[in-house]
Amino acid sequence: MPYAHRIAEAALRRYLKMFPAVGLTGPRQSGKSTLLQHVLPEYTYLTFDDPKNILSFTDDPDGFLTQYHSHIIFDEIQYVPEIFNRIKIFIDKNRSTYGNFVLTGSSQFKFLQHATESLAGRIGLMSLLPFQYKEMPKALVRESIFHGGYPELVMRNYNESNLWYASYLETYLNKDVRALSNIGDMRDFRRFIQLLAANTAQLLDMSLYARDIGVSVPTIKRWLSILEASYIIFTVPPFYQNYGKRITKSPKVYFYDTGLISYLTGITTYEQYDKGPLAGSLFENYIISEILKKELHQATLSDIYYFRTQDNMEIDLIVDRKSTKDFIEIKKTATFHPNMINTLKKYAEPGCRSLLLYNGEKHTHKDIECIPYWDYLDS
């Protein structure tokens, strides 16, 4: 299978020049190992998905690090958390040497916990998500809205995507989830994921999910943490600076990959997506996840928020780049109506960029940029 160059390659090279170690996290099958082996062919690659490598380290940790301490890629390093302290010792012996260790993991929580405890100030942290818009073959862009962007599926033109997602989910449930936490009833946990998929791009109501599934709110909170840590979902918090009590404080929930939403909700064709009850929510999820990929892969260090008043006036997304912000409204329609931008006109900060991303033609209306979503994602 030919290698598809990734936008994140440039950020990786920047980080390798700045830090003794670089940490790359992201969901399983997002292309972490493939990227690293192509960008860094001179590095030794070793994965702890292989039990033999785990045993080799645990039998003789000092000997292992003596052998593998220079220009090494340790893949799925969360399976050997004891190695972080030993890497710290090697780094501290020669702090002027950069880019010796590249560490990857599919569990954000465990990886970040150990990396920040042992390698604070010594490691640069990056994320690699599935293909973003600019990395997609143009012939598959429309399908990617509901089929997602996992590289292996894209390279197969989405052939047998349902079988692929079924296997992906089972691997996730049986390997990553069990490693992160003792779930108990896995059927309830899977049902929770399905309910989240059916309610993507909506406000998070943990009490509602707890009642529907028959578990406690603390259980729902713990399950959400597991799904976030393993790159299944992400939450977008509210933006409330200077807006006080008018703003709700519940986050909104999105999936990193829209293909998993489609699999969990039975969407298999463009027509089912386009005409179905989830069309608007799934399109919003697609745009916001694509913008998140764009920001993360370029290591812009920006934050994302949504804005909603108590009377339900909403701005779908705020991309906060510290010195400036993009205020973004998202609509699936190709037809412009002035009421689409009412909230932008009222609440977007002066001097910041205000945009309507939709499927229509490019124009400006009262200082608000109305542009096809692909123009923004391709910029």
URJO-V548948 format. One record per run of one state. SS is the DSSP state (helix for helix, strand for strand, loop for the rest). FROM is the first residue (numbers start at 1). TO is the last residue. If there is no record, write none. Layout:
# URJO-V548948
{{SS | FROM | TO} {SS | FROM | TO}}
This chain:
# URJO-V548948
{{loop | 1 | 7} {helix | 8 | 18} {loop | 19 | 20} {strand | 21 | 25} {loop | 26 | 31} {helix | 32 | 39} {loop | 40 | 43} {strand | 44 | 47} {loop | 48 | 50} {helix | 51 | 59} {loop | 60 | 60} {helix | 61 | 67} {loop | 68 | 71} {strand | 72 | 75} {loop | 76 | 76} {helix | 77 | 80} {loop | 81 | 82} {helix | 83 | 93} {loop | 94 | 100} {strand | 101 | 105} {loop | 106 | 107} {helix | 108 | 118} {loop | 119 | 122} {strand | 123 | 127} {loop | 128 | 132} {helix | 133 | 135} {loop | 136 | 137} {helix | 138 | 147} {loop | 148 | 150} {helix | 151 | 155} {loop | 156 | 160} {helix | 161 | 180} {loop | 181 | 185} {helix | 186 | 198} {loop | 199 | 202} {strand | 203 | 203} {loop | 204 | 205} {helix | 206 | 213} {loop | 214 | 216} {helix | 217 | 229} {loop | 230 | 232} {strand | 233 | 238} {loop | 239 | 243} {helix | 244 | 246} {strand | 247 | 247} {loop | 248 | 251} {strand | 252 | 255} {loop | 256 | 257} {helix | 258 | 265} {loop | 266 | 269} {helix | 270 | 275} {loop | 276 | 278} {helix | 279 | 297} {loop | 298 | 302} {strand | 303 | 309} {loop | 310 | 313} {strand | 314 | 320} {loop | 321 | 324} {strand | 325 | 330} {loop | 331 | 337} {helix | 338 | 347} {loop | 348 | 352} {strand | 353 | 358} {loop | 359 | 362} {strand | 363 | 365} {loop | 366 | 367} {strand | 368 | 372} {helix | 373 | 377} {loop | 378 | 379}}
